Amino acid sequence: MVREYSLQTKSDLLQEHLPELQSGDRLTRSEFERRYTADPHIKKAELIEGIVYVASPLRHQQHGKPHSRVITWLGVYQSLTPGVDLSDAPTVRLDLDNEPQPDAVLFIEPDTGGQTRLSSDGYIEGAPELIVEIAASSAAIDRGSKKQVYRRNGVLEYIIWQSYDNQIEWFYLIDDDYQLLSPNADGIIRSQVFPGLWLAVEALLNNQMAQVLEVLQLGLNSSEHRSFVEQLANK
């Protein structure tokens, strides 16, 4: 959540005596937002099934490094796919009990037929077509309650990178349930929602980004991706 602070905001916080946002709090979404916005010290907090989770400081090896690789991969795809947008760790208003802050979201823009919309105060509302989570200390939540929240709200593809185990799971929503997408014989997973979004899984896990981008470029040059871009342009 990107926030701007002023002396007046901090003064208001002191006058209101707002409780500090803490993991385990059970809050409404509006109260969660009120406390989160008012506290300049918290960098990442999420509301999952009405329960607050405040993130611990993020380590480079387990989170920052894999996060940067994912953003590089998705950023190249987004830059060459008009009508698709990318956001790095945005707050997403899914429903009244769930306001996660995923590590990355890739979504079709609203005016080209996407599932999300931007609120008047600049937040993503609705289910992005694809969400990526870097799961280190948060693995139990990312693979448990958060996965069910994303499924229920219609997030079409969900990627979990379990950094301690150095493995990637890519789920695709079909018949109201998540099915695991497996790499083909060539070791590549191909998105079912974003044509041309191809991932060389082992190369990403081993930080071979030149190969990751080479495979992605093959996807971007495919007829499926060209058709997808034309489809979005005609919305």
WOVENPE-V580207 format. One line per field, one symbol per residue. ss: DSSP state (@ for helix, = for strand, . for the rest). phi: phi as a letter, one per 30 degrees, with the letter a starting at -180 (. if undefined). A space follows every 50 residues. Layout:
ss=???
phi=???
This chain:
ss=......@@@@@@@@@@.........=..@@@@@@@@@@......====.. ====.....@@@@@@@@@@@@@@@@@@@@....=====...==.=..==. ...=====.@@@....==.....==....======...@@@@@.@@@@@@ @@@...======....========..=====......===.......=== @@@@@...@@@@@@@@@@@@..@@@@@@@@@@@..
phi=.dbcbbddddddddddhddddbejdcbddddeddddddcdddcbbbcbhi cdbcddecddddbeddddddddeddddddcbejcbbbchddbddadcbbd bddabcbddedcjddcbcddcjcdbjcedbbbbcccdcedddccddeddd dddiddbbcccdddchbccbcbdbhibdcddcddedicccecccejdcbd dddddchcdddedddedddddddddedddddddcd
